[in-house]
């Protein structure tokens, strides 16, 4: 058990360094990872498909030999690719994406697929196909979503980092709920991670959830599209200059955060001020919230409607009611009922919101808000069998800060700065102008140095259950 714990405590780069020095082999890293998954995944249900074949000799890339998970929204050759849906429960991917090839070349070893909500549509990782993914900090709570499987696996120490993607907060919100670092790159920053295209897909950025900033920064340097604009490269150092930071707490829907979230936010403001940054409270952007929310879910419905149409044509039989979840069907039906003007109107609503956001934040280096407006929710709060209107209302209450950055193409990150003794972790969110990924990484390194989080482990993690190190507070 001690060997499993000692490896679980290391980030990806540290594991790769051990492998490069010959102190551990790629096969040993793989076997230890399998043992950790077998020990805790039956409880957490964060991994939905496991690759049990030992890896071939690893490439000489910077992550050589390091085990990781791929979110099941994304294909990986030879592994099931369900997207969290009963419609694709038997689907096995055949082709590798350009994104996947970059990860293979880096030496990362895919050990399986992580859970998500159906097609990544909801902010809680619980599906009628796979069941419920539990938060390692409190088994009664959701790991949120849609990348909840990736976040739960990293928080539990099953893998040091895991692929994830983010169409409205799906990297950053689970990172917040699980006490991890979650970075969303600028739109177009990375090579393609899928073979399909849609308005919803265009808003989605692929990256990872990690324990350390350096793992995330290295991951981006591996996957970025070096042909478009100035590449970021591997950002290695804290930022050296003082930043002008705009901040507000009101969500896009006009609500204020819960008291625990507000306390975490106030601590972050105090820390940034202590570090010498200029933090300026400003009036938040004035969005037409109902119109913007409607547009977001219409675009999601359009993407799923296209999938349904292609499956209908491919197999010559309509998709059946029990092959998709009730919420997914509701999004499809709402989109189809709106007619041909639905997408153009949604794009116009997005364009107006982006203009408002950029005008509000012009002249600032960074924007600071909470990541999520509420504490992580109980399992069932965002269940896919609830009604469409209720789910959209609950989603809007909790996930009220992150979607605008997808719409505007901005980089954003949730940083784990707050670990209360009597609750779950609460992340703090930072965003910057499109293309300013390096600036955010520099700030993240500085915050990691000022408030290290690497020794904060969830109760239901490999270090947490082993009794090694500080005893975590248990939540049941």
C-alpha positions as CSV (number, residue, x, y, z in Angstrom):
1,X,0.0,0.0,0.0
2,X,2.8,2.4,0.8
3,X,4.2,2.1,-2.8
4,X,0.7,2.9,-4.2
5,X,0.4,5.9,-1.9
6,X,3.8,7.3,-2.6
7,X,3.2,7.1,-6.4
8,X,-0.3,8.5,-6.0
9,X,1.1,11.6,-4.3
10,X,3.2,12.4,-7.3
11,X,2.1,14.6,-10.2
12,X,2.6,13.4,-13.8
13,X,6.0,15.1,-14.3
14,X,7.4,13.6,-11.1
15,X,6.3,10.1,-12.2
16,X,7.8,10.7,-15.6
17,X,11.1,11.8,-14.0
18,X,11.2,8.6,-11.9
19,X,10.6,6.6,-15.1
20,X,13.3,8.5,-17.0
21,X,15.9,7.8,-14.2
22,X,15.0,4.1,-14.3
23,X,13.7,4.1,-10.7
24,X,10.4,2.8,-11.9
25,X,9.3,1.3,-15.2
26,X,6.3,2.3,-17.3
27,X,4.9,-1.2,-16.6
28,X,5.2,-0.6,-12.8
29,X,3.5,2.7,-13.1
30,X,0.7,1.0,-15.1
31,X,0.3,-1.8,-12.6
32,X,0.2,0.6,-9.6
33,X,-2.4,2.6,-11.4
34,X,-4.5,-0.5,-12.1
35,X,-4.3,-1.4,-8.4
36,X,-5.5,2.1,-7.4
37,X,-8.4,1.9,-9.8
38,X,-9.4,-1.6,-8.5
39,X,-9.2,-0.3,-4.9
40,X,-11.4,2.8,-5.2
41,X,-13.3,2.9,-8.5
42,X,-16.0,0.5,-7.3
43,X,-16.8,3.2,-4.7
44,X,-16.4,6.3,-6.9
45,X,-17.4,5.0,-10.3
46,X,-15.2,7.6,-12.0
47,X,-13.7,5.2,-14.6
48,X,-16.1,3.6,-17.0
49,X,-13.7,1.6,-19.3
50,X,-10.4,0.2,-18.3
51,X,-7.5,-0.7,-20.6
52,X,-5.9,-3.7,-18.9
53,X,-3.2,-4.4,-21.5
54,X,0.2,-3.3,-20.3
55,X,1.6,-0.5,-22.4
56,X,4.3,-1.0,-25.1
57,X,7.7,0.6,-24.3
58,X,6.9,4.2,-23.8
59,X,8.0,6.9,-26.2
60,X,10.7,9.3,-25.1
61,X,8.2,12.2,-24.6
62,X,8.0,14.4,-21.5
63,X,5.2,12.3,-19.9
64,X,6.8,9.0,-20.8
65,X,5.1,6.1,-18.9
66,X,2.6,8.3,-17.1
67,X,-0.9,6.8,-16.8
68,X,-3.9,9.0,-17.6
69,X,-7.6,8.8,-18.5
70,X,-9.4,10.0,-21.5
71,X,-12.9,11.5,-21.0
72,X,-15.5,9.3,-22.7
73,X,-16.6,12.2,-24.8
74,X,-13.5,11.6,-26.9
75,X,-12.5,8.6,-29.0
76,X,-9.5,6.5,-28.2
77,X,-8.7,3.6,-30.6
78,X,-9.8,0.2,-29.2
79,X,-11.7,1.5,-26.3
80,X,-15.5,1.9,-25.9
81,X,-16.7,5.4,-26.8
82,X,-20.2,5.8,-25.4
83,X,-20.3,9.6,-24.7
84,X,-22.3,8.6,-21.6
85,X,-25.2,7.5,-23.7
86,X,-27.1,4.2,-24.1
87,X,-27.3,5.1,-27.8
88,X,-23.6,4.4,-28.1
89,X,-23.2,1.8,-25.3
90,X,-21.6,-0.7,-27.7
91,X,-19.6,1.8,-29.8
92,X,-15.8,1.2,-30.0
93,X,-13.5,3.9,-31.4
94,X,-11.3,2.9,-34.4
95,X,-9.5,6.1,-35.3
96,X,-7.1,8.3,-33.4
97,X,-7.6,12.1,-33.4
98,X,-4.8,14.6,-34.0
99,X,-5.2,15.5,-30.3
100,X,-4.8,11.9,-29.3
101,X,-1.7,11.4,-31.4
102,X,-0.1,14.3,-29.6
103,X,-0.8,12.7,-26.3
104,X,0.6,9.4,-27.4
105,X,3.7,11.1,-28.7
106,X,4.2,12.7,-25.3
107,X,4.5,9.2,-23.7
108,X,1.2,9.4,-21.8
109,X,-0.4,5.9,-21.3
110,X,-4.2,5.7,-21.6
111,X,-5.5,3.4,-18.9
112,X,-9.2,3.9,-19.6
113,X,-12.1,6.3,-20.1
114,X,-13.6,8.6,-17.5
115,X,-17.3,9.2,-16.8
116,X,-19.3,12.2,-18.0
117,X,-22.9,13.3,-18.2
118,X,-24.7,12.2,-21.4
119,X,-22.9,14.1,-24.3
120,X,-21.5,16.4,-21.6
121,X,-24.9,18.3,-21.4
122,X,-25.3,18.5,-17.6
123,X,-23.2,19.7,-14.7
124,X,-23.5,16.4,-12.8
125,X,-21.9,13.1,-13.8
126,X,-24.8,10.7,-13.4
127,X,-26.2,8.8,-16.4
128,X,-28.7,6.1,-17.0
129,X,-25.9,4.2,-18.8
130,X,-23.2,4.3,-16.2
131,X,-24.8,5.4,-12.9
132,X,-23.5,8.0,-10.5
133,X,-19.9,9.3,-10.1
134,X,-19.3,10.2,-6.4
135,X,-17.2,13.1,-5.2
136,X,-14.1,11.8,-3.2
137,X,-14.6,14.6,-0.7
138,X,-18.2,13.6,0.1
139,X,-19.8,10.5,-1.4
140,X,-23.3,12.1,-1.1
141,X,-22.2,14.9,-3.4
142,X,-21.7,15.1,-7.1
143,X,-18.3,15.5,-8.6
144,X,-20.2,18.0,-10.8
145,X,-19.7,17.8,-14.6
146,X,-19.5,17.1,-17.2
147,X,-15.9,16.0,-16.6
148,X,-16.8,14.7,-13.2
149,X,-15.2,11.3,-13.8
150,X,-11.8,12.9,-14.7
151,X,-12.0,15.1,-11.6
152,X,-13.0,12.4,-9.2
153,X,-10.2,10.1,-10.5
154,X,-7.5,12.7,-10.1
155,X,-8.8,13.8,-6.7
156,X,-8.8,10.2,-5.5
157,X,-5.2,9.7,-6.7
158,X,-6.1,7.1,-9.3
159,X,-4.2,9.0,-12.0
160,X,-2.1,12.1,-11.7
161,X,-4.0,13.9,-14.5
162,X,-6.9,13.2,-16.8
163,X,-8.1,14.5,-20.1
164,X,-11.3,16.6,-19.9
165,X,-13.1,19.1,-22.0
166,X,-15.2,22.2,-21.4
167,X,-18.2,23.6,-23.3
168,X,-19.5,25.8,-20.5
169,X,-17.5,25.0,-17.4
170,X,-17.0,21.3,-17.7
171,X,-13.3,21.3,-16.7
172,X,-13.4,24.2,-14.3
173,X,-16.5,23.3,-12.3
174,X,-15.5,19.7,-11.4
175,X,-12.0,21.0,-10.6
176,X,-13.5,23.4,-8.2
177,X,-15.7,20.7,-6.5
178,X,-12.9,18.3,-6.2
179,X,-10.1,20.6,-5.1
180,X,-8.0,20.5,-8.3
181,X,-6.5,22.8,-10.9
182,X,-8.7,23.1,-14.0
183,X,-7.6,25.1,-17.0
184,X,-9.7,25.8,-20.2
185,X,-7.5,27.0,-23.1
186,X,-8.5,29.7,-25.6
187,X,-10.6,28.7,-28.5
188,X,-8.5,27.3,-31.3
189,X,-5.4,26.9,-29.1
190,X,-5.1,23.1,-29.5
191,X,-5.2,20.7,-32.4
192,X,-8.6,19.0,-33.1
193,X,-9.8,16.5,-30.6
194,X,-12.9,15.3,-32.6
195,X,-13.9,14.5,-36.1
196,X,-17.3,16.4,-36.0
197,X,-18.1,20.1,-36.0
198,X,-21.0,22.0,-34.5
199,X,-21.6,25.4,-32.8
200,X,-21.5,23.6,-29.5
201,X,-18.3,21.8,-30.4
202,X,-16.7,25.1,-31.5
203,X,-17.3,26.4,-27.9
204,X,-15.6,23.4,-26.4
205,X,-12.0,23.3,-25.4
206,X,-10.1,20.1,-24.7
207,X,-7.4,20.0,-22.0
208,X,-6.9,18.2,-18.6
209,X,-7.6,18.3,-14.9
210,X,-4.5,18.0,-12.8
211,X,-3.1,18.4,-9.3
212,X,-0.2,20.6,-10.3
213,X,0.0,23.7,-12.5
214,X,3.1,22.4,-14.2
215,X,1.3,19.2,-15.4
216,X,-1.4,21.4,-17.0
217,X,1.1,23.8,-18.6
218,X,3.1,20.9,-20.1
219,X,-0.1,19.2,-21.3
220,X,-1.1,22.4,-23.2
221,X,2.4,22.8,-24.8
222,X,2.0,19.2,-26.1
223,X,-1.5,19.7,-27.6
224,X,-1.4,23.3,-28.8
225,X,-1.7,24.1,-32.5
226,X,1.6,25.7,-33.3
227,X,0.5,26.9,-36.7
228,X,-2.1,29.4,-35.4
229,X,-0.7,32.6,-33.8
230,X,2.1,32.8,-31.3
231,X,2.4,29.4,-29.5
232,X,2.4,29.4,-25.7
233,X,5.0,26.7,-25.3
234,X,5.7,25.3,-21.9
235,X,5.1,28.0,-19.3
236,X,7.3,27.3,-16.3
237,X,7.5,30.3,-14.1
238,X,5.2,32.5,-11.9
239,X,4.3,35.8,-13.4
240,X,6.7,38.6,-12.5
241,X,4.5,41.7,-12.9
242,X,1.6,43.1,-11.0
243,X,-1.8,42.6,-12.6
244,X,-4.9,44.8,-12.9
245,X,-7.8,42.5,-12.0
246,X,-11.5,43.2,-12.5
247,X,-13.9,41.4,-10.2
248,X,-17.5,40.8,-9.5
249,X,-19.6,38.2,-7.7
250,X,-23.0,38.4,-9.5
251,X,-23.7,35.5,-11.8
252,X,-24.9,35.8,-15.4
253,X,-28.4,35.1,-14.1
254,X,-28.2,38.0,-11.6
255,X,-27.7,36.0,-8.4
256,X,-25.1,36.3,-5.7
257,X,-23.1,33.3,-4.5
258,X,-23.8,31.3,-1.3
259,X,-22.1,32.4,1.9
260,X,-19.4,29.7,1.8
261,X,-18.5,30.6,-1.8
262,X,-18.4,34.3,-0.9
263,X,-16.0,33.5,2.0
264,X,-13.7,31.7,-0.4
265,X,-13.9,34.6,-2.9
266,X,-13.0,37.1,-0.2
267,X,-10.0,35.1,0.8
268,X,-8.8,35.0,-2.8
269,X,-9.2,38.8,-3.1
270,X,-7.1,39.2,0.1
271,X,-4.4,36.9,-1.2
272,X,-4.2,38.7,-4.6
273,X,-3.9,42.1,-2.8
274,X,-1.2,40.6,-0.5
275,X,0.7,39.5,-3.7
276,X,0.6,43.1,-4.9
277,X,-2.1,42.9,-7.6
278,X,-4.6,45.6,-8.1
279,X,-8.1,44.1,-7.6
280,X,-10.9,46.4,-8.7
281,X,-14.6,45.6,-8.1
282,X,-16.6,46.6,-11.1
283,X,-20.2,46.2,-12.3
284,X,-20.6,42.9,-14.0
285,X,-21.6,42.7,-17.7
286,X,-25.3,43.4,-18.3
287,X,-26.4,40.2,-20.1
288,X,-29.9,39.4,-21.3
289,X,-29.7,36.3,-19.1
290,X,-32.9,34.4,-20.3
291,X,-32.0,35.0,-23.9
292,X,-28.4,33.9,-23.4
293,X,-29.4,30.8,-21.5
294,X,-32.0,29.9,-24.1
295,X,-29.4,30.3,-26.9
296,X,-26.8,28.1,-25.0
297,X,-29.2,25.2,-24.7
298,X,-30.6,25.6,-28.2
299,X,-27.0,25.3,-29.6
300,X,-26.6,22.1,-27.5
301,X,-29.9,20.8,-28.8
302,X,-28.8,21.4,-32.3
303,X,-25.6,19.4,-31.9
304,X,-27.6,16.4,-30.5
305,X,-30.3,16.7,-33.1
306,X,-27.6,16.3,-35.7
307,X,-26.3,13.2,-34.0
308,X,-29.8,11.7,-33.9
309,X,-30.3,12.5,-37.6
310,X,-27.0,10.8,-38.6
311,X,-27.7,7.7,-36.6
312,X,-31.2,7.5,-38.1
313,X,-29.7,7.6,-41.6
314,X,-26.8,5.2,-40.8
315,X,-28.8,2.4,-39.3
316,X,-32.1,3.0,-41.1
317,X,-34.1,2.9,-37.8
318,X,-35.0,5.9,-35.7
319,X,-33.3,6.5,-32.4
320,X,-35.7,5.1,-29.7
321,X,-37.0,6.9,-26.6
322,X,-35.0,4.7,-24.2
323,X,-31.7,5.3,-26.1
324,X,-31.4,8.9,-24.9
325,X,-32.1,10.5,-21.5
326,X,-35.2,12.6,-21.0
327,X,-33.3,15.9,-20.7
328,X,-31.4,15.1,-23.9
329,X,-34.6,14.4,-25.8
330,X,-36.1,17.6,-24.4
331,X,-33.2,19.7,-25.8
332,X,-33.6,18.1,-29.2
333,X,-37.3,18.6,-29.3
334,X,-37.1,22.2,-28.2
335,X,-34.5,22.9,-30.9
336,X,-36.5,21.3,-33.7
337,X,-39.7,23.1,-32.6
338,X,-38.0,26.5,-32.9
339,X,-37.5,26.0,-36.7
340,X,-34.7,27.2,-39.0
341,X,-34.1,30.5,-37.3
342,X,-33.0,29.0,-34.0
343,X,-29.3,28.8,-34.7
344,X,-29.0,32.2,-36.4
345,X,-30.8,33.8,-33.4
346,X,-28.6,31.9,-30.9
347,X,-25.4,33.1,-32.7
348,X,-26.7,36.7,-32.6
349,X,-27.3,36.4,-28.9
350,X,-23.8,35.1,-28.4
351,X,-22.3,37.9,-30.5
352,X,-24.1,40.5,-28.4
353,X,-23.0,38.8,-25.1
354,X,-19.4,38.6,-26.3
355,X,-19.3,42.3,-27.2
356,X,-20.8,43.2,-23.8
357,X,-18.3,41.0,-21.9
358,X,-15.2,42.3,-23.8
359,X,-16.3,45.9,-23.4
360,X,-16.8,45.5,-19.7
361,X,-13.4,43.8,-19.1
362,X,-11.3,45.9,-21.6
363,X,-8.2,47.4,-19.9
364,X,-7.9,44.6,-17.3
365,X,-5.4,41.8,-17.4
366,X,-7.6,39.2,-15.6
367,X,-11.2,38.8,-14.4
368,X,-11.8,37.2,-11.0
369,X,-15.1,35.6,-9.9
370,X,-16.1,32.4,-8.0
371,X,-16.1,29.3,-10.2
372,X,-19.4,28.0,-9.0
373,X,-22.1,30.0,-7.2
374,X,-23.1,27.3,-4.8
375,X,-21.3,24.6,-2.8
376,X,-21.1,21.3,-4.7
377,X,-24.6,19.8,-5.0
378,X,-26.0,16.5,-3.8
379,X,-26.3,13.6,-6.2
380,X,-29.7,13.9,-7.9
381,X,-29.8,17.7,-7.9
382,X,-29.0,17.7,-11.6
383,X,-30.4,14.3,-12.5
384,X,-31.1,13.8,-16.2
385,X,-34.6,12.5,-15.5
386,X,-35.8,15.9,-14.1
387,X,-37.8,18.2,-16.3
388,X,-36.0,20.5,-18.7
389,X,-37.1,23.8,-17.2
390,X,-36.2,22.7,-13.7
391,X,-32.7,21.5,-14.8
392,X,-32.0,24.7,-16.7
393,X,-33.1,26.8,-13.7
394,X,-30.9,24.8,-11.3
395,X,-28.0,24.9,-13.7
396,X,-28.3,28.6,-14.1
397,X,-28.2,29.1,-10.4
398,X,-25.0,27.1,-9.9
399,X,-23.1,27.5,-13.1
400,X,-23.4,31.2,-13.6
401,X,-19.8,32.3,-14.2
402,X,-18.1,30.0,-16.6
403,X,-20.1,29.7,-19.9
404,X,-19.3,33.3,-21.1
405,X,-15.7,32.3,-21.5
406,X,-16.6,29.5,-23.9
407,X,-18.8,31.8,-25.8
408,X,-16.1,34.5,-26.0
409,X,-13.2,32.0,-26.6
410,X,-11.3,33.2,-23.5
411,X,-8.9,31.1,-21.4
412,X,-10.1,30.4,-17.9
413,X,-9.1,28.4,-14.9
414,X,-10.3,27.3,-11.5
415,X,-7.7,27.4,-8.8
416,X,-8.1,25.4,-5.6
417,X,-7.5,28.0,-2.9
418,X,-10.1,27.2,-0.3
419,X,-10.3,23.9,1.7
420,X,-12.7,24.5,4.6
421,X,-12.6,22.0,7.5
422,X,-16.3,21.4,7.5
423,X,-17.1,21.4,3.7
424,X,-15.9,20.6,0.2
425,X,-13.2,22.5,-1.7
426,X,-14.3,25.7,-3.4
427,X,-12.4,27.0,-6.4
428,X,-11.7,30.5,-7.5
429,X,-12.0,31.4,-11.2
430,X,-9.7,33.6,-13.3
431,X,-10.2,34.5,-17.0
432,X,-8.2,36.5,-19.4
433,X,-8.6,37.9,-23.0
434,X,-8.6,35.4,-25.8
435,X,-5.0,34.2,-26.4
436,X,-3.7,35.2,-23.0
437,X,-3.2,31.6,-21.8
438,X,0.4,32.1,-20.7
439,X,-0.6,35.0,-18.5
440,X,-3.1,32.8,-16.6
441,X,-0.5,30.0,-16.2
442,X,2.0,32.6,-14.7
443,X,-0.6,33.7,-12.2
444,X,-1.5,30.1,-11.4
445,X,2.1,29.3,-10.6
446,X,2.2,32.3,-8.3
447,X,-1.0,31.3,-6.5
448,X,0.3,27.7,-6.2
449,X,3.4,28.9,-4.5
450,X,1.5,31.2,-2.2
451,X,-1.1,28.7,-1.1
452,X,0.2,25.2,-1.9
453,X,-2.6,22.7,-2.3
454,X,-0.7,19.5,-3.2
455,X,-1.1,18.0,0.3
456,X,-4.9,18.5,0.4
457,X,-6.3,15.0,-0.2
458,X,-9.9,13.9,-0.2
459,X,-11.1,11.4,2.5
460,X,-11.9,8.8,-0.2
461,X,-8.6,9.0,-2.0
462,X,-5.6,6.6,-2.0
463,X,-3.7,8.8,0.5
464,X,-6.9,9.6,2.4
465,X,-7.8,6.0,3.1
466,X,-4.2,4.8,3.7
467,X,-3.8,6.8,6.9
468,X,-0.5,8.2,5.5
469,X,0.0,11.9,6.1
470,X,-2.5,14.4,7.7
471,X,-5.8,12.8,8.5
472,X,-8.5,14.4,6.3
473,X,-11.9,15.4,7.7
474,X,-14.5,12.8,6.7
475,X,-17.8,13.8,5.1
476,X,-20.5,11.2,4.5
